[in-house]
Amino acid sequence: MKNLIVLVFVLILCSCGDKLIKEPDGLIPKDEMVDILSDLAILNAARNANPKILEEQDIEPTRFVFEKYKIDSLQFVTSDTYYASLPKEYEAMYVEVEELLNKIKDSMTEAKKIKDSLLLVNRIKKSPIKKQNTKEAKDSLP
C-alpha cells in the first residue's frame, strides 16, 4: 500500500512538469509576440481614444498588426494560447510589453516637452511686445 501511494505521488509530481499544450506549428517567437502585443495595445488605445481617425483611414487595428507581422489570426490565437499555458513565460512577456510601452511613453513625453519649448520660443520671438533695451543710462550731470 505504501508503495502505491509513493508511486501515485511520484506520478503526480512528474505530470506537473508536463506542458499542458504542445507547441503548435508556426509558433510565433517570444520576442516577436512581445512586439505584436505591444502594437495591439497601442492601436487599441488609439481606437478607444479617437475611433474616428482610424475609421477615416480605414484602419482596423488587429488586421493591421497581422499584416505588419505577416501572420494570421489562427497563428496568433494558437501562439497566445500556448504561451498562456506557460504562466511564468507569459507573465515575463507581459512584463516586457509593459517595459516597452513605458519606454515609448517616456520618449513621447520627452518629444512633447521639446516641441512645447520650441513653440514657446517661437511665440516669444514673434510676440509684438518687445523687451526694452536695458542699457544703463549715463548720468548727464558732471
C-alpha positions in Angstrom: 0.0 0.0 0.0 2.8 2.4 0.9 4.5 1.7 -2.5 1.3 2.5 -4.3 0.9 5.9 -2.5 4.6 6.7 -3.3 4.1 5.7 -6.9 1.0 7.9 -7.3 2.7 10.8 -5.6 5.7 10.5 -7.9 3.4 10.3 -11.0 1.6 13.4 -9.9 4.9 15.3 -9.4 6.1 14.2 -12.8 2.9 15.2 -14.5 3.1 18.7 -13.1 6.2 19.4 -15.2 4.5 18.4 -18.4 3.3 21.1 -20.8 -0.5 21.5 -20.9 -0.5 22.3 -24.6 2.1 21.0 -27.1 4.0 23.6 -29.1 1.9 24.5 -32.2 3.2 24.6 -35.8 4.1 28.1 -36.8 4.6 29.3 -33.2 5.4 33.0 -33.1 8.7 33.6 -31.4 8.6 35.2 -28.0 10.3 38.5 -29.0 8.0 38.9 -32.0 5.0 38.1 -29.8 6.0 40.9 -27.4 6.2 43.3 -30.3 2.8 42.2 -31.6 1.2 42.5 -28.2 2.7 46.0 -27.8 1.4 47.1 -31.2 -2.0 45.8 -30.4 -2.1 47.6 -27.1 -1.1 50.9 -28.7 -3.6 50.6 -31.6 -6.4 49.6 -29.3 -5.6 52.5 -27.0 -5.7 54.8 -30.1 -9.0 53.2 -31.2 -10.5 53.9 -27.7 -9.1 57.4 -27.6 -10.3 58.6 -31.0 -12.0 56.0 -33.1 -12.8 58.4 -35.9 -9.2 58.8 -37.0 -8.8 55.0 -37.5 -12.2 54.8 -39.2 -11.4 57.7 -41.6 -8.1 56.0 -42.5 -9.9 52.6 -42.8 -7.6 51.0 -40.3 -8.7 48.0 -38.3 -6.0 47.6 -35.6 -6.0 43.8 -35.4 -5.9 43.3 -39.2 -3.2 46.0 -39.5 -0.9 44.2 -37.0 -1.5 40.8 -38.6 -0.5 42.2 -42.0 2.5 44.0 -40.5 3.9 40.8 -39.0 2.7 38.6 -41.8 0.6 36.3 -39.5 -3.0 35.2 -39.5 -5.5 35.2 -36.6 -5.2 31.4 -36.1 -1.5 31.6 -35.8 -1.8 34.4 -33.3 -4.5 32.7 -31.2 -2.7 29.3 -31.1 0.6 31.0 -30.1 -1.1 33.2 -27.5 -2.9 30.1 -26.1 0.4 28.2 -26.0 2.2 30.9 -24.1 -0.8 31.4 -21.8 -0.4 27.7 -20.8 3.1 28.6 -19.5 2.2 31.2 -16.8 5.8 32.2 -15.9 6.8 32.8 -19.5 3.5 34.5 -20.3 3.9 36.9 -17.4 7.5 37.6 -18.4 6.3 38.5 -21.9 3.7 40.9 -20.5 6.4 42.5 -18.3 8.4 43.1 -21.4 5.3 44.6 -23.1 4.9 46.9 -20.2 8.5 48.0 -20.2 8.4 48.6 -24.0 5.2 50.7 -23.7 6.8 52.7 -20.8 9.9 53.4 -23.0 7.6 54.6 -25.8 5.6 56.7 -23.4 8.8 58.3 -21.9 10.2 59.1 -25.4 6.8 60.6 -26.4 6.7 62.7 -23.2 10.2 64.0 -23.9 9.4 64.8 -27.5 6.4 66.7 -26.4 8.4 68.7 -23.9 10.9 69.7 -26.6 8.1 70.6 -29.1 6.4 72.7 -26.4 9.6 74.5 -25.6 10.3 75.2 -29.2 6.8 76.5 -29.7 7.2 78.8 -26.7 10.5 80.2 -28.1 8.8 80.8 -31.4 5.9 82.7 -29.8 8.3 84.8 -27.8 10.2 85.7 -31.0 7.1 86.6 -32.8 5.5 88.5 -29.9 4.6 92.1 -30.7 5.7 93.1 -27.2 9.4 93.7 -27.4 11.7 93.9 -24.5 13.0 97.4 -23.9 16.7 98.0 -24.3 18.1 97.7 -20.8 21.4 99.5 -21.3 22.4 101.5 -18.3 21.6 105.2 -18.7 24.5 107.5 -18.4 24.3 110.4 -16.0 24.4 113.7 -17.8 25.5 115.7 -14.8 29.1 116.3 -14.2 
